[in-house]
Amino acid sequence: MSVASLLPWHHALWQRLQSGQARQAHAWLLRGRSGIGKVDFALHWSRAWLCETPTTDSMACGRCSSCNWFEQGNHPDFRLLTLTQEDEAEGSTTRKKATQISIAQVRALGSFFELSSHRAQRNRLVVIHPAEALNNSAANALLKMLEEPPADMRFILVSHQSHLLLPTVISRCRIVDMPMPTREQATHWLQSRGMQDAEQLLDLAGGAPLQLTAGQMPEAKQTAQITQMLAQGERLNPYTLATSCVALGMETAIDMLQKWVHDLLSVRLAGEVRYYRHEQLAALAARADLAALLGLEQRLRQARRLASHPLNATLQFEALLLHYMQLFTLKTA
């Protein structure tokens, strides 16, 4: 492997972290926006640390037994703590993703600590992501490990929302602020992977390209259809748009509406656009009632929290869209 295998916006950071001083800490916290490759970087770093014959630029060789074990997901000196799949109900055959990293997962590291490294004078590594998913008991159990870690143990915590971590956990880590790609870097990277409408979708992803490759964003055609309807302001058909939102999925559609409202507020108050570069956005922002716009932003936050609940999605969207239409009638009434 070479530095070229890293995401382009990680190259400079990689070089900086290879100094002897940077490697002395026993715990690191990689923090930053979701979708910029923090986990990818953590796994590259772990693979390189465990490699028996690293390259001249400190990357994993990709050929030794350690690299082969890592590639197969069964390296004896590596553990990954993340959200697991759980049965939805007793006896159920369906599974859902857990929302927390449990204390049982952290305690399971105890037996790992009791072992010596599989290879003499080698580090053992634990990667935890998303670290903010540690529940309170798990975080406190981890804190004890961070306070008195075995000499050959290294931790890498990855967090999208580091403010949710215990301050005492943060204080035991060396913080690494992961860089956002430039617009040019992200667009070129997406286009090199055959993504159509990369620039438009990158705006919707807030500049975080891996959100797009992970399939977390709607397709460009869906985005264009919904934004064209939103651009109609008070003239839109809320029932047609509500149907489109339901088809897109509750969480995804609410996320789109939140970003549209965010841009209306941002254009109105600061003259800046973050997500949507629509030609009608400035005119809509100028016509919208500011108090009602702020009220809609609050309602969307509440709807986001209820997005996974089994409520009538169509009725919710119709109510939200009727509120949206009123933004442009209140000011002119």
SETOR-728385 format. One record per residue: y negated, x, z of N, C-alpha, C in turn. Coordinates in pm, whole numbers. Atoms other than C-alpha are relative to their C-alpha. Layout:
<atoms>
       ny       nx       nz      cay      cax      caz       cy       cx       cz
        Y        X        Z        Y        X        Z        Y        X        Z
...
</atoms>
This chain:
<atoms>
       ny       nx       nz      cay      cax      caz       cy       cx       cz
      120       84        0        0        0        0     -125       88        0
      128      -71       -2     -365       99      -37     -107      -94       51
      111       83      -46     -703      -22       81      -27     -114      -98
       22      104      101     -716     -220     -244       78     -127       30
      -77      119      -35     -455     -457      -97      -72      -88      102
       82       79      -90     -714     -570      159      -92      -91      -80
      104       81       62     -961     -845       80     -122       89      -22
      110      -93       34    -1262     -677      -87     -106       14      109
      105       -6     -102    -1505     -765      192       49       61      132
      -54      -66     -119    -1275     -597      448        7      152      -13
      -19     -143       23    -1278     -249      294      -82       86       96
       88      -81      -84    -1577     -111      486       42       -9      146
      -44       18     -138    -1455     -257      815      127       81       26
     -125      -75      -17    -1110     -101      763      -29      148       22
       33     -141      -13    -1258      244      718      -62       29      135
       68      -22     -128    -1473      205     1027       98       -5      118
      -92       17     -112    -1182       95     1248      111      105        5
     -105     -101       -1     -961      389     1157      -37      124       80
       40     -115      -82    -1159      632     1373       81        3      128
      -78      -13     -124     -984      765     1683      -56      -81      113
       62       74     -109    -1236      603     1915       31     -149      -11
      -24      144       19    -1183      258     1762      142      -37       37
     -140       31      -25     -806      285     1813       39       13      147
      -35      -24     -139     -826      362     2185       16     -127       83
      -10      124      -77     -865        4     2306      142      -56       -8
     -134       61        1     -552     -191     2398       -4     -145      -46
       11      139       45     -688     -532     2293     -125      -16      -86
      110       28       92     -908     -649     2006      -13     -150      -18
       27      139       33    -1070     -982     1933      -68       -2     -136
       57       17      133    -1124    -1051     1564      -59     -141       -7
       62      132       -3    -1376    -1333     1550      -86      -21     -123
       81       32      117    -1557    -1512     1272       38     -135      -57
      -23      129       64    -1560    -1813     1040      145      -16      -43
     -131       30       56    -1237    -1982      942       -5       19     -151
       -9      -12      145    -1125    -1898      590      -56      129      -58
       52     -127       52    -1253    -1538      564      104      112       10
     -108      -98        6     -919    -1360      610       26       77      128
      -20      -73     -125     -907    -1266      978      148       25       29
     -143      -17      -24     -532    -1324     1009       59      100      -98
      -45      -95      101     -470    -1137      686      -32      143       45
       41     -132      -46     -663     -840      829       85       43      120
      -79      -32     -119     -476     -857     1163      142       42      -37
     -137      -34       41     -138     -847      986        4      133      -76
        9     -131       64     -243     -556      765      -10      111      105
       22      -99     -107     -359     -371     1076      129       22       79
     -126      -10      -75      -35     -447     1261      104       78      -80
      -99      -68       86      181     -337      969      -29      150       -8
       39     -141       10      -15      -11      941       27       75      130
      -25      -62     -130       11       62     1313      148       32       19
     -144      -15      -22      386       20     1307       68       87     -106
      -59      -77      111      443      210      981       37      142       46
      -47     -135      -35      640      535     1012      -67      108      -83
       62     -100       88      467      709      721     -125      -60      -65
      120       62       55      116      563      680      -64       87     -108
       66      -70      110      -90      657      374     -121       77       52
      115      -79      -41     -390      888      378     -119      -87       42
      107       90      -43     -621      587      416       46      -94      112
      -51       70     -120     -417      464      718       60     -136      -28
      -69      123       33     -248      179      534      151       18       15
     -146       -7       -7      121       94      567       56       48     -133
      -57      -55      123      343      275      318       72     -105      -83
      -71      105       71      541      -39      230      143       35      -34
     -134      -45       39      868      158      200       91       33      118
      -83      -44     -114      984      270      546       72     -118       64
      -75      108      -67     1224       78      771      -91      -94       75
       93       85      -75      932      -47      985      -68     -100      -93
       65       89       96      754     -189      680       97     -107      -51
     -101       97       45     1076     -354      564       26     -106      106
      -19       96     -109     1132     -514      904     -118      -97        6
      120       83       -9      773     -638      909       -2     -102     -114
       -1       89      116      805     -784      560       99     -113       17
     -105      101      -22     1121     -968      663      -28      -89      121
       37       82     -115      951    -1107      975       86       21      123
      -86      -23     -117     1189     -947     1226      -19      139       60
       26     -132      -58     1018     -629     1343       20       -5      151
      -30        6     -144     1150     -550     1695     -120       34       89
      115      -39      -80      812     -413     1810     -123      -87      -28
      112       87       35      599     -704     1688       30     -144       41
      -10      142      -34      538    -1056     1819     -125      -72      -50
      109       85       48      325    -1332     1668        2     -130       78
       14      126      -73      203    -1615     1890      -97      -89      -77
       85       93       74       70    -1912     1696       44     -142       31
      -35      139      -23       90    -2290     1684      137      -29      -60
     -136       28       42      450    -2406     1661       13     -143      -50
      -32      136       41      612    -2715     1514       77      -69      112
      -65       73     -109      716    -2980     1767       53     -134      -50
      -51      134       31      928    -3296     1747     -103     -104       41
       97      104      -31      704    -3602     1734       46      -90      113
      -55       83     -108      932    -3797     1965      144       40       23
     -137      -37      -32     1264    -3752     2136       96      -62     -102
      -96       48       99     1541    -3779     1878      -57      -12     -140
       62       13      131     1290    -3772     1591       41      115      -90
      -32     -104       97     1371    -3581     1274     -127       57      -63
      127      -50       54     1002    -3536     1186      -67       90      103
       65      -96      -87      789    -3255     1326     -148        7      -34
      144      -17       21      417    -3196     1368      -44      132       60
       53     -127      -48      206    -2891     1432      -59      -18      139
       55        7     -135      126    -2824     1797     -150       26       -4
      145      -21       -8     -239    -2824     1901      -37      109       99
       26     -104     -100     -203    -2561     2176      109      106       -4
      -98     -106      -28      -34    -2228     2240       32      -11      148
      -39       36     -136      163    -2293     2556       23      123       89
      -28     -107      -96      218    -2089     2871      142       53      -19
     -137      -45       24      588    -2077     2781        4      106     -109
        6     -100      106      503    -1887     2464      -52      134       52
       56     -123      -56      294    -1636     2660      100       65       96
      -97      -55      -95      555    -1597     2934      118       65      -71
     -111      -58       76      816    -1524     2668      -26      145      -36
       32     -140       26      630    -1198     2611       51       91      111
      -46      -81     -113      756    -1085     2952      121       83      -34
     -121      -75       37     1096     -987     2816      -30      105     -106
       43      -98      101      924     -811     2525      -61      122       69
       63     -110      -72      721     -605     2773      103       89       69
     -101      -76      -75     1034     -500     2960       76       98      -89
      -69      -89       93     1175     -335     2647      -86      121      -31
       75     -114       50     1077        9     2529      -15      -16     -151
       19        5      144      949       61     2178      128       38      -73
     -121      -28       77     1224       57     1918       -2      142      -55
       17     -135       50     1087      385     1785      -78       81      102
       65      -83     -102      988      669     2018     -146       25      -37
      142      -29       14      613      716     2070      -68      -92     -102
       62       99       88      529      402     1874      -59     -113       83
       60      114      -67      309      108     1969       83     -125      -21
      -48      136       21      424     -246     2020     -122      -90      -10
      116       81       33      198     -523     1899       24     -149       20
        0      146      -12      118     -886     1979     -124      -52      -71
      112       68       66     -100    -1096     1745        0     -146       45
       13      138      -47     -229    -1428     1879     -108      -70      -83
      100       76       77     -399    -1684     1653       43     -144      -14
      139      -22      -40     -589    -1901     1680       -8       14      153
       -1      -28     -144     -662    -1755     2024      -62     -113       81
       61      110      -74     -878    -2054     2119       98     -114       26
     -102      103      -22     -560    -2265     2103       81       25      127
      -66      -24     -129     -433    -2101     2423      -47     -105      100
       46       93     -103     -432    -2374     2686      -39       80      125
       56      -71     -114     -584    -2289     3023      105       84       73
     -106      -74      -69     -254    -2187     3183       44      120      -81
      -41     -110       87     -157    -1975     2883     -105      110       -1
      108      -99        1     -498    -1805     2879        0       83      128
       -3      -73     -128     -471    -1715     3247      121       92        8
     -119      -87        3     -119    -1580     3196      -26      121      -88
       33     -111       89     -244    -1370     2906      -97       96       68
       99      -84      -68     -534    -1244     3118       68      102       90
      -71      -93      -88     -291    -1090     3367       63      114      -81
      -61     -103       85     -119     -907     3082     -106       95      -54
      107      -85       52     -450     -781     2944      -57       91      108
       52      -81     -110     -552     -653     3287       88      121       29
      -92     -110      -27     -240     -438     3329      105        9     -110
      -95       -4      112      -81     -389     2988       88      124        7
      -80     -122       15      210     -149     2929      -75      100      -88
       78     -104       68       81      182     2796       11       -7     -152
      -19        0      146      226      132     2447      -24     -137      -63
       18      136       50      124     -235     2409     -142      -19      -54
      129       33       60     -157     -351     2180       -4     -148      -32
       21      142       27     -300     -702     2142     -109      -16     -105
      105       41       94     -494     -852     1851      -13     -151       11
       29      143       -8     -652    -1191     1918      -87      -37     -120
       76       47      116     -783    -1385     1618      -58     -136       36
       63      126      -43    -1036    -1662     1678     -106      -46      -98
      105       65       79    -1240    -1904     1468     -112      -51       89
       96       58      -95    -1416    -2037     1780       10       77      132
      -18      -88     -116    -1436    -1751     2027      -73      -50      124
       71       53     -117    -1680    -1942     2249       91      -87       86
      -93       82      -78    -1381    -2152     2360       96       85       83
      -87      -88      -78    -1200    -1848     2502      -56       23      139
       47      -36     -133    -1214    -1759     2869      -86      126       -9
       85     -120        2    -1501    -1513     2924       74      124       51
      -75     -114      -54    -1262    -1295     3125       97       56     -102
      -86      -50      108    -1025    -1273     2827      -83       79      -99
       88      -70       94    -1312    -1178     2597      -40      137       54
       46     -126      -60    -1426     -911     2842      105      109       -2
     -108      -99        5    -1085     -740     2818       26       51     -142
      -25      -34      141    -1108     -709     2440     -117       76      -62
      104      -59       84    -1298     -492     2197      -27     -100     -112
       35      106       95    -1484     -741     1979      -26       58     -139
       23      -36      140    -1473     -710     1601      -52     -125      -71
       57      112       75    -1707     -944     1412       40       16     -146
      -53       -8      136    -1529    -1011     1084     -107      -41     -102
      108       26       96    -1759    -1002      779       30     -119      -91
       -7      102      105    -1829    -1294      550      -12       70     -135
       19      -58      133    -1789    -1212      181     -135      -41      -56
      118       43       74    -2098    -1213      -35       44     -108      -98
      -33      105       97    -2116    -1501     -280       66       61     -124
      -57      -67      117    -2043    -1257     -564      143       44       26
     -136      -44      -34    -1738    -1109     -386       96     -118        2
      -89      115      -16    -1592    -1449     -299       27      -68     -134
      -17       66      131    -1653    -1599     -645       92       83      -90
      -83      -87       85    -1502    -1299     -825      145       -2       46
     -137        1      -55    -1200    -1299     -593       72     -129      -36
      -60      129       35    -1136    -1670     -653       29       -9     -149
      -19        5      146    -1182    -1640    -1028      115       90      -44
     -109      -91       36     -940    -1344    -1038      136      -63       30
     -124       73      -31     -680    -1585     -898       10     -129      -81
      -11      112       93     -740    -1835    -1175      -61     -130       48
       59      124      -52     -947    -2084     -972     -114      -46      -89
      107       60       79    -1159    -2311    -1188     -110      -53       94
      114       52      -77    -1505    -2421    -1067      -14       72      134
        0      -78     -125    -1498    -2139     -809     -134      -10       72
      130        1      -67    -1873    -2140     -743      -27     -133       68
       24      133      -57    -1894    -2515     -687       85      -21      125
      -89       20     -114    -1593    -2521     -454      -34       94      114
       38      -95     -105    -1712    -2212     -268     -115      -54       82
      109       64      -74    -2030    -2397     -175       56     -101       98
      -58      103      -85    -1823    -2682      -39       75       60      118
      -74      -68     -107    -1616    -2434      165      -92       82       89
       93      -73      -83    -1931    -2289      316       11      151      -17
      -11     -143       27    -1865    -1952      153      127       64       50
     -125      -52      -55    -1517    -1915      307      113      -20     -102
      -90       21      114    -1283    -1857        8      144      -32       35
     -141       25      -31     -949    -1867      187       26     -145       38
      -19      143      -22    -1008    -2230      279       43      -67     -129
      -35       57      130     -977    -2301      -92      142       35      -39
     -135      -42       38     -661    -2100     -149      105      -61       92
      -95       64      -92     -501    -2265      155       14     -149      -28
       -9      142       35     -549    -2605       -9      -67      -91       99
       67       81     -101     -785    -2725      263     -119      -78      -55
      117       65       58    -1051    -2849       22       44      -93     -113
      -32       88      113    -1053    -3135     -231      -22       71     -133
       19      -59      131    -1034    -3058     -601     -142      -26      -50
      137        9       52    -1356    -3009     -797      -28     -139      -58
       19      132       61    -1305    -3338     -986      -25     -105      107
       19       97     -109    -1271    -3536     -661     -137       19       64
      130      -30      -60    -1575    -3362     -515     -113      -55      -86
      104       45       92    -1784    -3438     -823      -12     -152        0
        2      147        1    -1685    -3807     -822      -68      -55      125
       55       51     -126    -1774    -3858     -457     -148       35       13
      142      -37      -12    -2101    -3663     -469      -86      -79      -99
       76       81       94    -2209    -3855     -778      -27     -139       57
       21      131      -62    -2160    -4178     -586      -99       10      115
       94      -19     -110    -2343    -4044     -280     -142       20      -52
      132      -26       59    -2629    -3936     -506      -71     -128      -41
       62      128       35    -2690    -4304     -589      -80      -60      115
       77       48     -114    -2832    -4352     -240       28     -144       35
      -16      141      -38    -2893    -4718     -160       65      -83     -109
      -59       75      111    -2751    -4822     -498      152       19      -11
     -144      -24       11    -2398    -4696     -435       80     -124       40
      -91      108      -38    -2103    -4934     -403       85       53      116
      -70      -58     -115    -1976    -4866      -48      151      -30        2
     -141       39       -3    -1644    -5044     -104       82       86      -96
      -69      -90       94    -1553    -4839     -411       10      141       58
       -1     -134      -56    -1654    -4516     -239       92        9      121
      -91        0     -116    -1464    -4611       79      144       14      -45
     -135      -12       54    -1149    -4651     -130       30      143      -43
      -17     -139       42    -1200    -4304     -279       15       92      120
       -7      -82     -122    -1254    -4158       69      136      -12       67
     -132       22      -61     -934    -4313      203      106       74      -79
      -98      -69       84     -740    -4175      -93       -6      151       20
       17     -143      -22     -880    -3830      -21       59       44      133
      -49      -35     -134     -771    -3842      343     -115       -6       99
      105       24      -99     -964    -3926      658      -78      127       36
       68     -121      -46    -1039    -3574      781      -76       68     -113
       65      -66      114    -1119    -3432      438     -125      -75      -43
      114       80       45    -1348    -3720      342     -114        5      102
      106       -8     -101    -1536    -3714      673      -66      138       -4
       56     -135       13    -1577    -3338      633      -99        6     -116
       91        4      114    -1733    -3398      290     -130      -73       34
      120       77      -37    -1970    -3663      427      -87       78       98
       77      -79      -95    -2071    -3436      714      -79      110      -71
       68     -107       73    -2154    -3155      474     -114      -54      -86
      108       62       80    -2356    -3388      250     -119      -34       89
      108       35      -94    -2555    -3516      549      -66      127       54
       56     -128      -46    -2597    -3159      676     -100       53     -102
       91      -49      103    -2752    -3063      342     -125      -86      -12
      120       85        2    -2983    -3365      344      -97       40      111
       84      -42     -113    -3108    -3260      687      -59      139      -24
       45     -137       21    -3129    -2895      590     -111        7     -105
      103        3      104    -3328    -2968      273     -128      -63       56
      116       71      -56    -3555    -3208      461      -78       88       98
       66      -74     -107    -3628    -2971      751      -28      146      -33
       17     -144       27    -3589    -2622      604       -3       35     -148
        1      -27      143    -3571    -2659      226      117       84      -47
     -117      -82       35    -3225    -2497      217      123      -86      -21
     -127       68       29    -2887    -2605       79      114       95       35
     -115      -84      -34    -2555    -2480      213      124      -36      -79
     -128       42       57    -2276    -2687       60      -10      -57     -142
        7       71      127    -2390    -2902     -235     -129       35      -74
      118      -30       81    -2624    -2790     -512      -19     -112     -103
       14      118       87    -2676    -3141     -651     -146      -22      -33
      138       13       48    -2986    -3213     -856      -76     -113       70
       66      113      -66    -3056    -3536     -661      -22       22      149
        0      -19     -146    -3028    -3385     -313     -142        4       57
      136      -12      -53    -3396    -3295     -266      -72     -134       -1
       65      131        9    -3516    -3637     -384       55      -95      106
      -61       85     -103    -3270    -3815     -155      -50       38      139
       45      -47     -131    -3371    -3599      142     -143      -44       28
      141       39      -18    -3738    -3679       87      -14     -148       29
        9      146      -18    -3669    -4055       81       72      -49      126
      -82       46     -113    -3428    -4068      377      -81      -15      128
       60       18     -132    -3537    -4201      715       61      104       94
      -50     -113      -78    -3508    -3897      945       78      -44      124
      -69       45     -121    -3412    -4086     1261      137      -58      -35
     -128       58       41    -3142    -4279     1077       96      109      -50
      -82     -112       47    -3018    -3955      917       63       73      117
      -52      -64     -121    -2980    -3794     1259      104      -90       66
      -97       94      -57    -2804    -4109     1379      132        1      -77
     -122       -7       81    -2558    -4091     1089       77      129       28
      -66     -127      -33    -2486    -3727     1168       80      -15      129
      -70       23     -126    -2392    -3832     1522      122      -90      -20
     -113       90       25    -2171    -4116     1397      114       72      -73
     -104      -76       70    -1988    -3878     1165       73       95       94
      -66      -86     -100    -1921    -3639     1454      101      -81       81
      -91       86      -75    -1768    -3927     1647      121      -38      -85
     -110       37       90    -1562    -4034     1345       96      118      -20
      -84     -119       17    -1436    -3675     1306       98       14      116
      -87      -10     -118    -1299    -3680     1661      111     -104       -3
      -98      108        6    -1114    -4006     1585       82        2     -128
      -59       -2      134     -992    -3900     1241      152       -9        2
     -146        1       -4     -630    -3856     1352       56     -125       68
      -46      121      -68     -615    -4189     1536       36     -107     -104
      -45      103       96     -437    -4483     1368      -95     -120       -6
       96      107       13     -754    -4686     1306      -11      -41     -147
       14       46      137     -848    -4884      995     -100       90      -74
       85      -99       66     -982    -4604      775      -99      -64      -96
       88       63       99    -1124    -4832      504     -122      -62       68
      111       63      -70    -1335    -5031      751      -95      106       58
       85     -106      -55    -1460    -4710      914      -90       59     -108
       81      -58      106    -1573    -4564      584     -104      -99      -52
       97      100       46    -1736    -4889      476     -119       -6       95
      109        4      -98    -1938    -4895      800      -88      124      -11
       76     -125       12    -2039    -4530      762      -86        1     -127
       72       -2      127    -2142    -4579      400     -113     -103       -3
      109       97      -12    -2344    -4891      476     -116       61       80
      102      -71      -78    -2528    -4683      738      -71      101      -91
       58      -97       92    -2580    -4417      471     -100      -67      -95
       89       70       92    -2734    -4670      231     -131      -38       69
      120       41      -74    -2977    -4781      503      -99      116       17
       91     -113      -11    -3122    -4429      517     -118      -13      -95
      101        2      106    -3313    -4502      200      -73     -134       -9
       68      131        1    -3408    -4866      266      -93      -13      121
       83       10     -121    -3549    -4820      618     -138       58      -23
      127      -69       19    -3819    -4579      505      -94      -78      -91
       83       73       97    -3936    -4803      226      -25     -143       43
       14      141      -43    -3908    -5132      418     -138      -26       59
</atoms>
